[in-house]
């Protein structure tokens, strides 16, 4: 096999360079060096000779720009520079002690940030790797910085693959960060001198850099389009919200004004120009002009959509959700309908209400048993069957009741929720049933309609009904039996037409036996019992998190490390959805734009929680927090988290260590400590 370098290049006794032999024997393929990489390097060598006029044997003289130019490059990146620098520090902590340097360059290849062990700083400086050095391909020939920028791709240049003979001891891996137009914005690089790294380590390093570059590219995209709607999507619903998802920025008319590389890939488009500028109705198989309205109605929960483009012959489903515009910029639901492609006029309304079970299905998520229960409840409510919603504190009884109402035929009518446990005993009858002017001392001069009559024609929720005083229970029973309300101080009754919902976390049957709740009222409000499962028993935790995050100002762009995901899955959630919301919001704020790690998750241990009614003994194969374990450090969780991380990263130790926030040496030590071995 003859090399493609020409006769002027050094050949070994077989007539080709050593790395070319390795590629032919598939050794470098394990390092991620592909035929495409081979062609890329070959083209780079041609440019170095023919376009730049470089001489690989001539002693190179480094080009170092002025400090002012470095400062200008940093200012050009703006707030993104801090995020890039944090990634440099994060990567360096994962490889510290390995003899590698971590580098950040600007879009032209000038080094603007540099991290290396102090003992090696002079060695790297002698090789030209220091802050301010220009490593563009035109200056330094084929290298992992300049060539990766020129080709707009991640790339490893291994030792004598470098054009300049002076660089033959270097191994450089670069991964570009892209702006919203798809042009290089910056680049992450890991370099070593004189090392003969295991080729699999090179592949791991490249994957680690690609992940960091994608993270910053994604953040830049979201920051740039912060005032617009962003559609996030993936074929796998579990990956919506992760780095693999595609992002499309939409204006208020539903026109695509931005698309990241992942979106181009998922849509099978040849390039960005085939997507940007198009109406989203051209990409998704949906009635023309209605997709924007549908997304606004669906809110942030992942929704299944069918993709249809001219670039792919097949139709396929994806799951999508929305990130809303920055608060105060564009109002929620501000998408307007667009004329369809058949020439029909615009819809009369820019936003329509959810219909049928839409609102309820969005709330209950993807737990099949809960969804089946919700459909039964909705059907019964439509036929005026009173429903009793029971469940532990925090499972979302109030939200479930609201969703039932919004999915009912009375969605346009009032929904009134009364917390029976929050009303003073001496005022509860007046608050519930109303009163005439002057009915009692302190009454409003104009009288008060009362919460029950306020719900007339709609739905009434009596929340925490187990806390209602017995005197009020008697009056309520009379009102429900007669379907008529007589305000205090009046002798004239008002006909009542309501759908009745009641909710409690207390065991009402037990309270009836103890004489604390009227048995006849219990049977009057309990036409059908809706028992909402605790969060620990639900099968759709990932879906719930994906729905909840975008609803929080601080959390709509949060990403969770594998370790944090494992911790969330293993926790028992005594406070249910209410606790989950607080934990997600707190973690997102503490993470401050970085991936959420276990230390950001402020969870309460079991022995610190109050007992909840009906809480059953719950044991699972996965580890849970208990009184003997800290939220951040306990043996069975740590082993579980590492095993999960290794599995998800396909036993790529570098990626696994990065996801867990550990150095590779620390990860190897913990794997040995927990006797974690890869199964054949």
C-alpha positions as CSV (number, residue, x, y, z in Angstrom):
1,X,0.0,0.0,0.0
2,X,1.4,3.4,-1.0
3,X,0.9,6.4,1.1
4,X,-0.9,9.5,-0.2
5,X,1.8,11.8,1.1
6,X,4.1,11.9,-2.0
7,X,7.7,11.0,-2.3
8,X,8.9,14.0,-0.2
9,X,7.3,12.5,3.0
10,X,9.2,10.1,5.2
11,X,8.2,6.6,4.4
12,X,8.9,3.5,6.5
13,X,10.3,0.3,5.0
14,X,6.8,-0.7,3.8
15,X,6.4,2.5,1.8
16,X,4.0,4.4,4.0
17,X,3.8,6.4,7.3
18,X,3.4,4.4,10.5
19,X,0.0,5.8,11.3
20,X,-1.3,4.9,7.8
21,X,-0.3,1.3,8.5
22,X,-2.2,1.4,11.8
23,X,-5.3,2.7,10.1
24,X,-5.1,-0.1,7.5
25,X,-4.9,-2.6,10.4
26,X,-7.9,-1.0,12.1
27,X,-5.8,0.0,15.2
28,X,-6.6,3.6,14.8
29,X,-10.2,2.9,14.0
30,X,-10.6,2.1,17.7
31,X,-9.5,5.6,18.4
32,X,-12.3,7.0,16.3
33,X,-10.1,7.5,13.2
34,X,-12.3,6.7,10.2
35,X,-11.8,6.7,6.5
36,X,-13.4,10.1,6.6
37,X,-10.7,11.2,9.0
38,X,-8.1,9.8,6.7
39,X,-9.5,11.9,3.8
40,X,-9.7,14.9,6.0
41,X,-6.0,14.7,7.0
42,X,-5.0,14.0,3.4
43,X,-6.9,17.1,2.2
44,X,-5.3,19.1,5.0
45,X,-1.8,18.1,4.0
46,X,-2.6,19.1,0.4
47,X,-3.7,22.5,1.6
48,X,-0.6,22.9,3.7
49,X,1.6,22.3,0.6
50,X,-0.4,23.9,-2.2
51,X,-2.5,26.7,-0.5
52,X,-0.4,27.8,2.4
53,X,3.1,27.0,1.0
54,X,4.3,25.4,4.2
55,X,7.4,23.4,4.5
56,X,7.1,20.5,6.9
57,X,10.9,20.3,7.5
58,X,11.5,24.0,8.0
59,X,11.9,25.1,11.7
60,X,8.6,26.7,12.6
61,X,8.3,30.1,14.2
62,X,5.3,30.4,16.4
63,X,2.7,33.1,16.0
64,X,1.5,34.7,19.2
65,X,-1.1,37.5,19.1
66,X,-1.2,40.5,21.4
67,X,-3.0,40.3,24.7
68,X,-5.5,42.8,23.4
69,X,-6.5,40.4,20.7
70,X,-7.0,37.6,23.2
71,X,-9.1,40.0,25.3
72,X,-11.2,40.9,22.2
73,X,-11.8,37.2,21.5
74,X,-13.0,36.7,25.1
75,X,-15.3,39.7,24.9
76,X,-16.7,38.4,21.6
77,X,-17.8,35.2,23.4
78,X,-19.4,37.4,26.1
79,X,-21.2,35.4,28.9
80,X,-20.5,32.2,27.0
81,X,-16.8,32.5,27.9
82,X,-17.5,31.8,31.5
83,X,-19.4,28.6,30.6
84,X,-16.5,27.5,28.3
85,X,-14.0,28.2,31.0
86,X,-16.0,26.1,33.4
87,X,-16.0,23.2,30.9
88,X,-12.2,23.6,30.6
89,X,-11.9,23.3,34.4
90,X,-14.3,20.3,34.4
91,X,-12.4,18.4,31.7
92,X,-9.1,19.2,33.4
93,X,-10.3,17.8,36.7
94,X,-11.2,14.6,34.9
95,X,-7.7,14.1,33.4
96,X,-5.5,15.8,35.9
97,X,-2.3,13.9,36.4
98,X,-2.4,12.3,33.0
99,X,0.1,14.7,31.3
100,X,-2.6,16.3,29.1
101,X,-3.4,20.0,28.6
102,X,-6.9,21.3,28.1
103,X,-7.2,24.2,25.7
104,X,-10.0,26.7,24.6
105,X,-9.5,28.6,21.4
106,X,-11.5,31.3,19.6
107,X,-13.1,30.7,16.2
108,X,-9.8,31.3,14.4
109,X,-7.7,28.9,16.4
110,X,-6.0,31.3,18.8
111,X,-5.6,29.9,22.4
112,X,-7.6,32.0,24.9
113,X,-7.7,29.6,27.8
114,X,-5.1,27.0,28.9
115,X,-5.1,24.4,31.7
116,X,-2.1,22.2,32.5
117,X,-0.1,21.0,35.5
118,X,2.4,23.6,36.5
119,X,5.3,21.1,36.2
120,X,4.5,20.7,32.5
121,X,3.8,24.3,31.5
122,X,7.3,24.9,30.2
123,X,7.2,21.8,28.1
124,X,3.9,22.7,26.4
125,X,5.2,26.3,25.9
126,X,8.2,25.0,24.1
127,X,5.9,23.2,21.7
128,X,3.9,26.4,21.1
129,X,0.9,25.5,23.2
130,X,0.2,28.6,25.4
131,X,-2.3,31.4,25.7
132,X,-2.2,33.7,22.7
133,X,-0.7,31.2,20.3
134,X,-2.2,31.0,16.8
135,X,-2.9,27.3,15.9
136,X,-4.8,27.9,12.7
137,X,-4.1,25.4,10.0
138,X,-2.5,28.2,7.9
139,X,0.0,28.8,10.7
140,X,0.7,25.4,12.2
141,X,-0.3,23.0,9.4
142,X,-2.4,20.0,10.0
143,X,-3.3,19.9,13.8
144,X,-6.1,19.0,16.1
145,X,-7.1,22.7,16.5
146,X,-6.8,24.4,13.1
147,X,-7.9,21.4,11.0
148,X,-10.9,20.7,13.2
149,X,-11.9,24.4,12.8
150,X,-11.3,24.3,9.1
151,X,-13.4,21.1,8.6
152,X,-16.0,22.0,11.2
153,X,-15.7,18.6,12.9
154,X,-14.1,16.9,15.9
155,X,-10.8,15.4,15.0
156,X,-7.8,13.6,16.5
157,X,-4.3,14.3,15.0
158,X,-2.0,11.6,16.3
159,X,1.7,12.3,16.4
160,X,3.2,12.2,12.9
161,X,-0.2,12.9,11.3
162,X,0.8,16.5,12.0
163,X,2.1,18.3,8.9
164,X,5.1,20.0,10.7
165,X,7.8,17.6,11.7
166,X,8.2,19.7,14.9
167,X,4.8,18.6,16.0
168,X,5.4,14.8,15.5
169,X,5.4,14.2,19.2
170,X,2.0,15.9,19.8
171,X,-1.4,14.2,20.0
172,X,-4.2,16.7,19.7
173,X,-8.0,16.2,19.8
174,X,-10.3,19.1,19.0
175,X,-14.1,19.6,19.1
176,X,-15.7,22.8,17.8
177,X,-18.4,24.8,19.4
178,X,-20.9,26.2,16.8
179,X,-22.9,29.4,16.7
180,X,-26.6,29.5,15.6
181,X,-25.6,29.7,11.9
182,X,-23.5,26.6,12.1
183,X,-20.1,28.4,12.0
184,X,-17.3,27.7,14.5
185,X,-17.5,29.9,17.6
186,X,-14.8,28.3,19.7
187,X,-13.0,25.0,20.1
188,X,-12.1,22.6,23.0
189,X,-8.8,20.7,22.7
190,X,-6.9,18.1,24.7
191,X,-3.2,17.8,23.8
192,X,-0.3,15.7,25.0
193,X,3.4,15.6,24.2
194,X,5.5,12.4,23.7
195,X,2.7,10.1,24.9
196,X,1.7,6.9,23.2
197,X,-1.8,6.7,24.6
198,X,-3.9,3.7,24.4
199,X,-6.0,4.3,21.3
200,X,-9.2,3.6,23.2
201,X,-8.2,6.5,25.5
202,X,-8.1,8.8,22.5
203,X,-11.6,7.7,21.5
204,X,-12.8,8.4,25.0
205,X,-11.1,11.8,25.0
206,X,-12.7,12.7,21.7
207,X,-16.2,11.7,23.0
208,X,-15.7,13.7,26.2
209,X,-14.7,16.8,24.2
210,X,-17.7,16.4,21.8
211,X,-20.0,16.2,24.7
212,X,-18.6,19.5,26.2
213,X,-18.7,21.2,22.8
214,X,-22.3,20.1,22.3
215,X,-23.3,21.4,25.7
216,X,-21.9,24.8,25.1
217,X,-23.3,24.9,21.5
218,X,-26.7,24.1,23.0
219,X,-26.5,26.7,25.7
220,X,-25.5,29.4,23.1
221,X,-28.5,28.4,21.0
222,X,-30.9,28.7,23.9
223,X,-29.4,32.0,25.0
224,X,-29.5,33.5,21.5
225,X,-33.2,32.5,21.1
226,X,-34.2,33.2,24.7
227,X,-36.9,35.6,23.5
228,X,-38.4,33.0,21.2
229,X,-40.1,29.7,21.4
230,X,-37.8,26.7,21.2
231,X,-39.1,23.3,20.1
232,X,-37.1,20.5,21.6
233,X,-37.5,17.0,20.1
234,X,-36.2,13.5,19.8
235,X,-37.5,10.2,18.6
236,X,-37.1,8.8,22.1
237,X,-39.3,10.6,24.7
238,X,-36.8,9.8,27.4
239,X,-34.1,11.8,25.5
240,X,-36.2,15.0,25.2
241,X,-34.3,17.4,27.4
242,X,-30.9,15.7,27.0
243,X,-28.0,16.6,24.7
244,X,-29.1,14.3,21.9
245,X,-32.3,16.3,21.3
246,X,-32.8,18.6,18.4
247,X,-33.7,22.3,18.9
248,X,-35.7,24.5,16.6
249,X,-36.3,28.2,17.3
250,X,-39.7,29.5,16.2
251,X,-41.1,33.0,15.8
252,X,-44.6,34.0,16.8
253,X,-45.9,32.9,13.5
254,X,-44.5,29.4,13.8
255,X,-41.7,30.0,11.3
256,X,-38.4,28.3,12.0
257,X,-35.7,31.0,12.6
258,X,-33.0,28.7,14.0
259,X,-32.0,25.0,14.0
260,X,-29.1,23.3,15.7
261,X,-27.0,20.5,14.2
262,X,-29.0,17.8,16.1
263,X,-32.2,19.1,14.6
264,X,-30.8,19.0,11.1
265,X,-29.7,15.4,11.7
266,X,-33.0,14.2,13.2
267,X,-34.9,15.8,10.3
268,X,-32.6,14.2,7.7
269,X,-32.1,17.6,6.1
270,X,-29.0,18.1,4.0
271,X,-28.1,21.4,5.6
272,X,-29.5,24.3,7.7
273,X,-30.9,26.2,4.7
274,X,-33.4,23.4,4.1
275,X,-35.0,24.0,7.5
276,X,-34.5,27.6,8.6
277,X,-37.2,29.9,7.1
278,X,-39.7,27.1,6.6
279,X,-43.0,26.9,8.3
280,X,-43.2,24.1,10.9
281,X,-46.2,22.8,9.1
282,X,-43.9,21.8,6.2
283,X,-41.9,19.6,8.6
284,X,-44.6,18.0,10.7
285,X,-47.6,16.0,9.4
286,X,-50.4,18.1,10.8
287,X,-53.3,20.1,9.5
288,X,-51.8,23.2,7.9
289,X,-51.7,26.3,10.1
290,X,-52.6,24.5,13.4
291,X,-49.3,23.1,14.7
292,X,-48.3,26.3,16.5
293,X,-51.7,26.4,18.2
294,X,-51.4,22.8,19.2
295,X,-48.0,23.2,20.7
296,X,-49.2,26.2,22.7
297,X,-52.1,24.1,24.0
298,X,-50.0,21.1,24.8
299,X,-47.7,23.2,27.0
300,X,-44.4,21.7,27.8
301,X,-45.2,18.0,28.1
302,X,-43.6,15.9,25.4
303,X,-46.1,15.4,22.6
304,X,-45.9,12.8,19.8
305,X,-45.7,14.4,16.3
306,X,-45.2,12.8,12.9
307,X,-42.3,14.1,10.9
308,X,-42.6,14.4,7.1
309,X,-39.9,16.1,5.1
310,X,-38.8,16.1,1.5
311,X,-35.4,14.7,2.6
312,X,-36.7,11.4,3.9
313,X,-39.0,9.0,2.2
314,X,-40.4,7.6,5.4
315,X,-42.7,9.1,8.0
316,X,-41.6,8.8,11.6
317,X,-42.7,9.9,15.0
318,X,-40.8,12.2,17.3
319,X,-41.6,13.5,20.8
320,X,-41.6,17.3,21.2
321,X,-42.1,20.0,23.8
322,X,-41.6,23.7,24.1
323,X,-39.3,26.0,26.0
324,X,-41.2,29.3,26.4
325,X,-39.8,32.7,25.7
326,X,-37.9,34.6,28.4
327,X,-40.4,36.0,31.0
328,X,-41.8,39.4,30.0
329,X,-40.8,39.2,26.3
330,X,-43.5,37.2,24.6
331,X,-46.7,36.0,26.2
332,X,-47.5,32.3,26.5
333,X,-49.9,31.3,23.7
334,X,-48.8,34.1,21.5
335,X,-48.3,31.9,18.4
336,X,-50.8,33.0,15.7
337,X,-52.3,30.7,13.2
338,X,-50.9,30.8,9.7
339,X,-52.8,30.4,6.4
340,X,-52.6,26.8,5.2
341,X,-51.1,25.7,2.0
342,X,-54.4,25.0,0.4
343,X,-55.4,28.7,0.4
344,X,-57.9,28.5,3.2
345,X,-58.3,31.5,5.4
346,X,-56.8,31.8,8.9
347,X,-58.6,30.3,11.8
348,X,-60.8,32.7,13.7
349,X,-58.9,32.2,16.9
350,X,-55.2,32.0,17.6
351,X,-55.7,29.7,20.5
352,X,-58.3,27.1,21.3
353,X,-59.1,25.4,24.5
354,X,-58.1,21.8,25.2
355,X,-60.8,19.4,24.2
356,X,-61.9,16.0,25.4
357,X,-59.3,14.4,27.7
358,X,-56.3,16.5,26.5
359,X,-55.7,18.4,29.7
360,X,-56.2,15.2,31.8
361,X,-53.9,13.1,29.7
362,X,-51.1,15.8,29.9
363,X,-51.4,15.8,33.6
364,X,-51.4,12.1,34.3
365,X,-48.5,11.5,32.0
366,X,-47.6,8.0,30.7
367,X,-48.5,5.8,33.6
368,X,-51.0,3.4,32.0
369,X,-52.9,2.5,35.2
370,X,-53.3,6.2,36.1
371,X,-54.4,7.1,32.6
372,X,-57.0,4.4,32.6
373,X,-58.3,5.6,36.0
374,X,-58.4,9.2,34.8
375,X,-60.5,8.3,31.8
376,X,-63.0,6.5,34.0
377,X,-63.2,9.5,36.3
378,X,-63.7,11.9,33.5
379,X,-66.5,9.8,32.0
380,X,-68.3,9.5,35.4
381,X,-68.0,13.2,36.1
382,X,-69.7,14.0,32.8
383,X,-72.6,11.9,34.1
384,X,-72.8,13.8,37.4
385,X,-71.3,11.1,39.6
386,X,-69.5,12.7,42.6
387,X,-65.9,11.8,42.8
388,X,-63.7,11.4,45.9
389,X,-60.0,12.0,45.1
390,X,-57.7,10.4,47.7
391,X,-53.9,10.1,48.0
392,X,-50.9,11.1,50.1
393,X,-50.0,14.7,50.6
394,X,-48.4,16.2,47.5
395,X,-49.6,13.7,44.9
396,X,-51.5,16.5,43.1
397,X,-55.1,16.0,44.1
398,X,-56.0,19.7,43.4
399,X,-54.2,19.6,40.0
400,X,-56.0,16.4,39.1
401,X,-59.4,17.9,39.9
402,X,-58.6,21.0,37.8
403,X,-57.6,18.8,34.9
404,X,-60.9,16.8,35.2
405,X,-62.8,20.1,35.0
406,X,-60.7,21.4,32.0
407,X,-61.3,18.1,30.2
408,X,-65.0,18.2,30.8
409,X,-68.0,19.7,29.0
410,X,-68.0,22.4,31.6
411,X,-64.4,23.6,30.9
412,X,-65.8,27.1,30.1
413,X,-67.7,27.3,33.4
414,X,-66.3,28.2,36.8
415,X,-64.0,25.9,38.7
416,X,-64.0,26.7,42.4
417,X,-61.7,25.0,44.9
418,X,-62.4,25.4,48.6
419,X,-59.8,24.3,51.2
420,X,-62.1,23.1,54.0
421,X,-59.2,22.8,56.4
422,X,-58.1,26.4,56.0
423,X,-61.5,28.1,56.9
424,X,-62.2,29.1,60.5
425,X,-65.0,27.0,62.0
426,X,-67.1,30.1,62.9
427,X,-66.9,31.4,59.3
428,X,-67.0,28.3,57.2
429,X,-70.8,28.2,56.6
430,X,-70.8,31.8,55.4
431,X,-67.8,31.2,53.1
432,X,-69.4,28.1,51.6
433,X,-73.0,29.0,51.4
434,X,-73.0,32.9,51.4
435,X,-75.0,35.4,53.4
436,X,-77.3,38.3,52.9
437,X,-76.3,41.9,53.9
438,X,-76.3,42.3,57.7
439,X,-76.7,38.6,58.4
440,X,-74.2,38.7,61.2
441,X,-71.7,41.1,62.8
442,X,-68.8,41.7,60.5
443,X,-70.7,40.6,57.3
444,X,-70.0,42.6,54.1
445,X,-72.5,45.3,53.6
446,X,-73.4,44.0,50.1
447,X,-73.6,40.4,51.3
448,X,-71.6,37.4,49.9
449,X,-72.5,34.9,47.2
450,X,-70.6,32.0,48.7
451,X,-68.2,29.6,47.1
452,X,-70.8,26.9,46.4
453,X,-73.0,29.3,44.4
454,X,-69.9,30.7,42.7
455,X,-69.4,27.3,41.2
456,X,-72.9,27.1,39.9
457,X,-72.9,25.7,36.3
458,X,-69.4,24.5,36.8
459,X,-67.3,22.3,39.1
460,X,-66.8,22.6,42.9
461,X,-63.8,21.0,44.6
462,X,-64.0,20.5,48.4
463,X,-60.4,20.0,49.2
464,X,-59.3,18.5,52.5
465,X,-62.9,17.7,53.2
466,X,-61.8,15.4,56.1
467,X,-61.0,18.6,58.0
468,X,-64.5,20.0,57.7
469,X,-66.2,20.6,61.1
470,X,-69.2,18.4,61.8
471,X,-71.6,21.4,61.9
472,X,-70.7,22.4,58.4
473,X,-70.9,18.7,57.2
474,X,-74.6,18.7,58.2
475,X,-75.3,21.9,56.3
476,X,-73.4,20.6,53.3
477,X,-75.3,17.3,53.2
478,X,-78.6,19.3,53.1
479,X,-77.4,21.4,50.2
480,X,-76.2,18.4,48.2
481,X,-79.4,16.5,48.9
482,X,-81.7,19.4,47.9
483,X,-79.5,20.7,45.2
484,X,-80.3,24.2,46.6
485,X,-78.5,26.8,48.6
486,X,-80.1,29.2,51.0
487,X,-77.6,31.9,52.1
488,X,-77.4,32.9,55.8
489,X,-80.0,35.5,56.6
490,X,-82.2,34.5,53.6
491,X,-85.3,32.4,53.3
492,X,-85.1,32.0,49.6
493,X,-83.2,29.1,48.1
494,X,-81.1,29.2,44.9
495,X,-81.1,26.1,42.6
496,X,-77.7,24.5,42.4
497,X,-76.2,22.8,39.3
498,X,-72.6,21.7,40.0
499,X,-70.3,18.8,39.3
500,X,-68.9,17.7,42.7
501,X,-65.4,16.8,43.5
502,X,-63.9,16.1,47.0
503,X,-60.4,15.4,48.0
504,X,-58.6,14.3,51.1
505,X,-55.4,12.6,52.4
506,X,-57.3,11.2,55.4
507,X,-59.0,7.8,55.8
508,X,-62.6,9.0,55.8
509,X,-64.0,5.5,56.5
510,X,-62.0,5.4,59.7
511,X,-63.1,8.9,60.6
512,X,-66.7,7.8,60.1
513,X,-66.3,4.9,62.6
514,X,-64.7,7.4,65.1
515,X,-67.6,9.8,64.7
516,X,-65.5,12.5,63.2
517,X,-67.1,12.4,59.8
518,X,-70.8,11.9,58.8
519,X,-71.3,8.5,57.2
520,X,-74.2,9.7,55.1
521,X,-72.1,12.6,53.8
522,X,-69.3,10.2,53.0
523,X,-71.6,8.1,50.8
524,X,-73.0,11.3,49.2
525,X,-69.6,12.6,48.0
526,X,-68.1,9.2,47.2
527,X,-69.9,8.0,44.0
528,X,-66.5,6.8,42.8
529,X,-63.1,6.9,44.5
530,X,-60.1,8.1,42.5
531,X,-56.9,6.9,44.4
532,X,-53.9,8.7,43.1
533,X,-50.7,6.7,43.5
534,X,-47.7,8.1,45.3
535,X,-44.8,9.3,43.2
536,X,-42.6,6.3,44.1
537,X,-45.2,4.0,42.6
538,X,-45.5,5.8,39.2
539,X,-43.8,4.4,36.1
540,X,-43.4,7.8,34.3
541,X,-41.0,9.8,36.6
542,X,-38.9,10.9,33.6
543,X,-42.0,12.2,31.8
544,X,-43.1,14.1,34.9
545,X,-39.8,15.8,35.2
546,X,-39.9,16.7,31.5
547,X,-43.3,18.3,32.1
548,X,-42.5,20.1,35.3
549,X,-39.1,21.6,34.4
550,X,-40.2,24.0,31.7
551,X,-42.9,25.4,34.0
552,X,-40.2,26.8,36.4
553,X,-38.5,30.0,35.6
554,X,-35.1,28.8,36.8
555,X,-35.4,25.2,35.6
556,X,-36.6,25.2,32.0
557,X,-33.1,24.6,30.6
558,X,-31.7,22.3,33.3
559,X,-29.9,19.1,32.5
560,X,-29.2,16.3,35.0
561,X,-26.1,14.3,35.2
562,X,-26.4,10.5,35.2
563,X,-25.6,10.5,38.9
564,X,-28.3,13.0,39.7
565,X,-30.8,11.0,37.6
566,X,-29.9,7.8,39.5
567,X,-30.4,9.6,42.8
568,X,-33.8,10.9,41.7
569,X,-34.9,7.5,40.6
570,X,-33.8,5.8,43.8
571,X,-35.3,8.3,46.2
572,X,-38.6,7.5,47.9
573,X,-40.3,10.9,47.5
574,X,-42.4,11.1,50.7
575,X,-43.6,14.6,49.7
576,X,-44.6,13.3,46.2
577,X,-45.0,15.7,43.3
578,X,-45.0,18.8,45.5
579,X,-41.6,17.8,46.9
580,X,-40.3,16.9,43.5
581,X,-41.2,20.4,42.2
582,X,-39.2,22.1,45.0
583,X,-36.2,19.8,44.6
584,X,-36.1,20.4,40.8
585,X,-36.3,24.1,41.2
586,X,-33.8,24.3,44.0
587,X,-31.3,22.1,42.1
588,X,-31.6,24.1,38.9
589,X,-30.9,27.3,40.8
590,X,-27.9,25.8,42.7
591,X,-26.5,24.3,39.5
592,X,-26.4,27.8,37.9
593,X,-26.5,26.6,34.3
594,X,-24.2,23.6,34.8
595,X,-25.5,20.0,34.7
596,X,-27.4,19.2,38.0
597,X,-25.2,16.9,40.2
598,X,-26.1,15.0,43.3
599,X,-24.9,17.8,45.6
600,X,-27.5,20.1,44.1
601,X,-30.4,17.8,45.1
602,X,-31.7,18.9,48.5
603,X,-33.7,15.8,49.6
604,X,-35.0,15.0,53.0
605,X,-34.1,11.7,54.6
606,X,-37.0,9.4,55.6
607,X,-36.5,9.8,59.4
608,X,-36.9,13.6,58.9
609,X,-40.3,13.4,57.2
610,X,-43.8,13.4,58.8
611,X,-45.9,10.3,58.4
612,X,-48.4,10.3,55.6
613,X,-51.8,8.8,55.6
614,X,-52.0,5.5,53.8
615,X,-48.2,5.2,53.3
616,X,-47.5,1.6,52.7
617,X,-44.3,-0.2,53.3
618,X,-42.3,0.2,50.0
619,X,-39.3,-1.8,49.1
620,X,-37.6,-2.0,45.7
621,X,-34.5,-3.5,44.2
622,X,-33.1,0.0,43.7
623,X,-31.5,1.7,46.7
624,X,-33.4,4.2,48.7
625,X,-32.5,6.8,51.3
626,X,-33.0,5.8,54.9
627,X,-32.0,6.9,58.4
628,X,-28.6,5.2,58.0
629,X,-27.7,7.0,54.8
630,X,-26.8,10.5,53.8
631,X,-28.3,12.1,50.7
632,X,-24.9,12.4,49.1
633,X,-22.9,9.5,50.4
634,X,-24.1,5.9,50.9
635,X,-22.7,2.7,49.6
636,X,-25.6,1.1,47.8
637,X,-26.6,4.3,46.0
638,X,-23.0,5.0,45.0
639,X,-22.6,1.5,43.5
640,X,-26.0,1.8,41.8
641,X,-25.2,5.2,40.3
642,X,-21.9,4.0,39.0
643,X,-23.4,0.9,37.4
644,X,-26.2,3.0,35.8
645,X,-23.7,5.5,34.5
646,X,-21.4,2.8,33.1
647,X,-24.4,1.2,31.4
648,X,-25.7,4.4,29.9
649,X,-22.2,5.4,28.6
650,X,-21.7,1.9,27.2
651,X,-18.7,1.4,29.6
652,X,-16.9,4.5,28.2
653,X,-15.0,5.3,31.4
654,X,-14.2,8.9,30.4
655,X,-17.8,9.7,29.6
656,X,-19.0,7.9,32.8
657,X,-16.5,9.8,35.0
658,X,-17.5,13.1,33.4
659,X,-21.2,12.4,34.0
660,X,-20.5,11.4,37.6
661,X,-18.2,14.4,38.2
662,X,-15.3,12.2,39.0
663,X,-11.7,11.8,37.7
664,X,-11.0,8.6,35.9
665,X,-8.6,7.4,38.5
666,X,-11.3,8.0,41.2
667,X,-13.9,6.1,39.1
668,X,-11.5,3.1,38.7
669,X,-10.9,3.1,42.4
670,X,-14.6,3.1,43.2
671,X,-15.2,0.4,40.7
672,X,-12.7,-1.7,42.4
673,X,-14.1,-0.8,45.8
674,X,-17.6,-1.9,44.8
675,X,-16.3,-4.9,42.7
676,X,-18.0,-3.5,39.6
677,X,-16.9,-5.4,36.5
678,X,-18.1,-5.5,32.9
679,X,-20.1,-8.6,32.1
680,X,-19.1,-10.5,29.0
